[in-house]
Amino acid sequence: MRGTKMLPVTAAAFLLALTTACGGSDGSDSDTDAASGTPEPEMTADSDQEPAGENETEEESAPEQDSALALGESSGPVPFVIEHSDGERWEATVEVTVDRVELGENAALEGHFDAEDVEGLRPAAVYITLAHVSGDDLTYNYAGTNLRVRTAEGESSTEIAMIGNLQFEGRCSDDVGSPQEELPAGAVIEKCKTVLVPENSDPAEVEIYMGPSYFRSDPANLIWNLA
């Protein structure tokens, strides 16, 4: 099976090209950002403004949040809408809960990234419960995992761009659903996303964008305090 060389998106550069190498995989897609085996679209990481998917446009956003939520607290019902350029549309109401954030060690990243790219960083696995309240089945579903983890100093998490499966300690558990796991009407699933965070500062909040593709800053974003 094909393994991959993984590189993070840095805060001032384009997505780096991914290089592949021979290696193993456990077959899990629990926290890949490109679980289908194709590279992530190129994007700039010095802005939270990311383009919608090639065939996607955004229609609606969640109502603006009055105050931050506590860890384990549900967002309550929020809209999640995807509309493709071919006219196909998915519209649902969902509830999101950030359950926990588990931190790993910088040493676990050795051999998986170039050392200079992950200096001062460690993995953080963000576990989320997503409930389908009403509306259409979401067969391609990033709801709840377009997120940033931020420290008390305002430092943001770093995305991991890769092909294949993460293989280091501190990643999302293999028995948790992938970020794009299908969400049928009425279902409740657990999802997880792995990001990299500064190792010298504890995470203070998780911010989630409820659009269909990439994270972006929006007054309607949902925020959980981790204290």
N, C-alpha and C positions, 0 to 999 in steps of 0.2 A: 504493500500500500504506500501511497505517497505521503510523506510528511511535508512540513512547510517551515520556512524561516519566517518568523513573525517580527514585524517592526511596528512601533507605536507611531501614531500621528503626533507630531510635536506641535507646540503652540505657535510656531512662526513659519511653517513650511507646508508645502504640498504633501499629500499622501505619498510616501515613499513606495517605490516599486518593490513588490514582494519577490523573493527568490525562493525557489524550492530545492529540497534536498531529499535524498532517500532516507526513509525512516518509517516508524510504525505509527499507528493510530489505534485508539481503543474503540473507534466507531461512534463515539458519543458526539452529539452536536449541541451539547447543553449550553454553551456560551459563545459560540462563534458568531461573528458579525457577517460572515459570508458562508453560511452552512451549506449552500447549494454547490460549493466548490468553485465559485467564480469570485474574482476580486471585487472588493468594494469599489463603488464609483469614486473617482478622484475628487477630492474636496480640499478646501483650505481650512485650516484649523485656527486661524487668527481671528475668526469671527464666528459667532454662533449662527449666522445666517447661512443655511445650506439649501441647495436646490431641492425641489421635490423630485421624486423618482422620475425616470424617463417618460413614463406614461401616466404620471399622477399629478393631480392638482389638489390643493386643499380647499375645503369648503367652509368649515366651521371650526371654532376652537371652544374649549371649555370656558364657562363663565369665570371671571377673575376671582381668584382666591382671596378671602378676607384676611386670613392669617395662616401661619404655618401649621402643619399637622404634626402630631406626635408619632413617633415610631410605633407601628402597629395599628395606627388609626386609618380608617377607610376615607377615601376622597369623597364618598358619596357618588351619586350618579353623575357621570360626565359624558358628553358626546364624543364619538370617534367616527370620523367620516373619511372615506377614500373615494375619489372619483377619477377614473381613468379617462384619458383623452378620447378613447373610443366610445365614451358615454356610459360605460359600465360603472355602477356606483354601489358602494357598501356603506350602510349607515347603521350604527348601533349605539346603545348606551351601555357604558361599562363602569365598574368601580375598581379602583386601584388602591392597594395597600402596600407600603414599603415595610416589610417584616423585620429585616435585619441587614446589617452590612458586616461581612466577615473579612478581616484583614490578614494578609500573608506577609512574607518576608522578602526583602530585596534579593537575598541569596537564592531564592527559589527561581528567579528569572534567569540565572546564569545558564548559558548554553541555548537559550531560547530567543534572545535578543542580542543585538550588539551592545556591549557593556556601556558605551558612552550614551546610548539612547535611553537607558533605564537607570542611569546613575541617580540615586536619591529617590527612587520610586519603589513602590511595593504594590502587589495586587490587592484589589478590593472586590469582593463578590457581593453584588446587591441582589437580595432575594425579594421577590414581589409576588403578591397574590392578585390575580386579575379575575374579576367576575363579569360574566356577560349578563346584563340585566334585561335588555330587550333589543329587538332589531334583527338585522341580518347576521347570518353566520360570517365570521371573519376567517376566511381560509388562508389569508396571508396577512399576518397580524403582528405588527411591531408595537402595539399599544402597551404603554407602561415601561418600555425599555429604551426609549429615546431620552437619555438622562445624563446628568452631570452630578458628580459628587464634589462638594466644595469643603474646604477647610475653614476654620474660624478666621484665618488670614485672607480668605477670598481666593485661594488657589484652586483651580479647577482640575478635575480628573483628566487623564489622557486616554483617548480611545485606542483600542487594539485592532489593527487591520491585519487580516490574515486569510488564508485559504486552509480549511481543514479544522482541526480540533486542538484546543489548548491542552497542554500536557504537563503543566507545572503545578506544584503545590500552591494552594491559595486561590485556585480558579473555582468557578462554580461547580457544585457537586454534579456528578455524571447522571444522577437520577432525577434531575430537575429539568423542566421543559426549556427548549431553546427560545431565544428572544422572538422568533417569528412563528412560534407554535400556533397551530390552528385553534380558534376559539369558537366552538359551535354555540348556538343560542342556548342560554341557560347554564352553560358550563362555568366551573370555577377551576382555575389552573394556577400552579406555581411556576413562575419564570425566574430566570436569573441572568444577570449580565456581569461580566468581569471587565473592570477598568483598572488603570494604574493611578495611584494617588501618592502624594509626597510622604516619605517615610518618617519625616521629622515633625509631622503635625497630624493630629487626629481629624478624621472627617467630622464636619459639623452639620451638614445638610445634604439632602438629595433633592434635586430639582428635575421634574419630569415634564417634557413637552408632549402633548397629546395629539400631535400631528402624525401623518402616516409614514414619514420616512426619516429625515435627519433631525437631530436636536437643533432647536433655535431658541433664542430668548424671546419670551412673549409674556405680557402681563397676566395671561391666563394660565401660565405654567403652575403645576402643583409642586409644593415644597413641603418636605418633611424635616423636622429638626431631629438630630441624632443624639442630642444630649439626654 
